[in-house]
Amino acid sequence: MAAAEMGGRGGGRMATARIEPPQAAREGRRPELDAIRTLVVLGLVFFHSSLVFDTRDDFYVKNAETTEVTTIFAGLGGVWAMPMLFLISGLGAWHSLRRRSPGGFAAERLLRLGVPLVFAIVTIIPVPQWLRLRADPAYHESYLRFLPRFFDVHWDLSQFPFVLQGEYFEAGHLWFIVLLLAFSLMLAPVVRWFPRDLAHRILDRLASAVRWRGAVLTAAVPVALLSALAGLEEAYAAWNRWAYLVFFVYGFLLAADERFRTAMRRDAVPAAVLGAVMFLIGLPGFLAASDVPGGDPFTDMTALAIGARALYGAAGWCWLVAILGLLDRRRSAPAAEPATPPEPAAIPEQTATSEQPAPPDQAAPFAQAVRTGQGSLTGQAPSPGQAPPAGQVQAGQVQAGGRRRWLYGYLAAAVLPLYVLHQPIVVTVAYGLVGWDLPILVKFVAIVAVSLVLTLAAYEVLVRRTRVTRFLFGMRTR
């Protein structure tokens, strides 16, 4: 939890002594977070390729032969992958707000997320919708003639934050960026105006509560209730959009106090077991509810559908605790701390910035509390020329470690561009391959392989090489 500076409303210049919160977050990088988000984004190529063959999903391009096997594998990934990205984004938001004023944080989010969102919607997001129409042999409209229809939009505030609606218009897979940008802009004024003392009391009570074994798992209850009663949204990776806000807020709070992290390490194994049990019970119930004539397990208010959604939501949180806790256990083991690459610029903000925080007398109390925290998930990367301790490694190990660090840093920095690029490429490749007379497995492997190569090539050739394209895809230009 961050240290706070007294001041702000009525504090004047006399009240500048720091208040040390109950327990600051531990100093040091957490490279496993970069590894997780890189794994998730690359895994989305496999996920979206599988939807080409899924019996239940209405993907842009569909193979003539489909299977329900993909539903099971999609469920295994969907229950934790996108929630994990939002949770990591919340963690990063805490540390970003320690370096910036709330206004600076909002402006930075608009640049890093808003610019690639708008650029991609204008340039590549219409492609999958056009190819969906082109799958009909009777449709012959060119892409340029289709574009005006794609951008024929109207306002619909009831769908917030997806306020632009149209017959063909969509944000596509960039719904994640839309939600993350909206959550970030919602967070900034809360941090600006939330009373500092009340924030400290709430965080201290929450952090004190998780000292009891299993207490951190009770955070699954709000997620389960929201999933059960508000329903799930298939378009958003089978989660309710506001459940993602819960995960984002959880990540923000988890960064505030070391006791949360300790509790996740302690309860990682029971969380994994409990999550697996709930998933194995909930998935068959979900599939059974979908087999009811006219049934929709995402929104039906039958006992079966509600129960399946509740188990799905609770399993999601348990798996997040298990994954983060187990990885943190491994990293915390003696002599297991590897050297790490420089901080990447990726979807959740975790990088250092040259922007200076607002002066204390211009910042709200809680904003000061956030920005003056003692701990960081990121820590400091080793300097480029820093050598390993003498006698600990051999020359070959140093070279191999250097190559691994280079690849790790390369992929971690590419996360946001790869996320933006991958789905239009997957849909385009699938459009060209589904007509082949080949088994499903062969087609799937081909779509994945070609899509991965083209996505990485597009990043390397079209994005990474110039300052302009790096800016347009949300990467740092310095």
Helices and strands as residue ranges (DSSP letters): E 4-5, E 18-19, H 31-51, H 69-78, H 81-99, H 102-109, I 110-114, H 115-123, H 126-134, H 143-150, E 154-155, G 157-159, E 164-165, G 172-174, H 175-193, H 196-209, G 215-219, H 220-230, G 234-236, H 241-254, H 258-266, H 268-291, H 303-332, G 360-362, H 365-371, H 395-413, H 415-433, H 440-458, I 459-463, H 467-472
